[in-house]
Amino acid sequence: KNNAGWWADGSIDDNSFAQGIQYLIREGIMKIPSTTQGTGTGANQIPSWIKNNAGWWADGSIDDNSFVQGIQYLIKEGIMKIQK
């Protein structure tokens, strides 16, 4: 959650945030329900509403499931790639 908070307040960039989330998913620390990965390049800009969600998740305003739904959206749209 620290990375999410740092990203939301601009302390780390989109790429650093995405790498952190990708690591958590690959290592099984963050569980994402089965999601078909989109065909994007993974280089698309992360929508600002995801950054809002990250900040709210970091400060406890939204639950884990709500945050995970945003991450699923990024994967489904091909904005975030998860290497197996």
Buried (B, 14 or more C-beta within 10 A) or exposed (E): EEBBBBBBEEEBEBEEBBBBBBEBBEEEEBEBEEBEBBEBEBEBEBBEEBBBBBBBBBEEEBEEEEBBEBBBBBBBBBBBBBEE
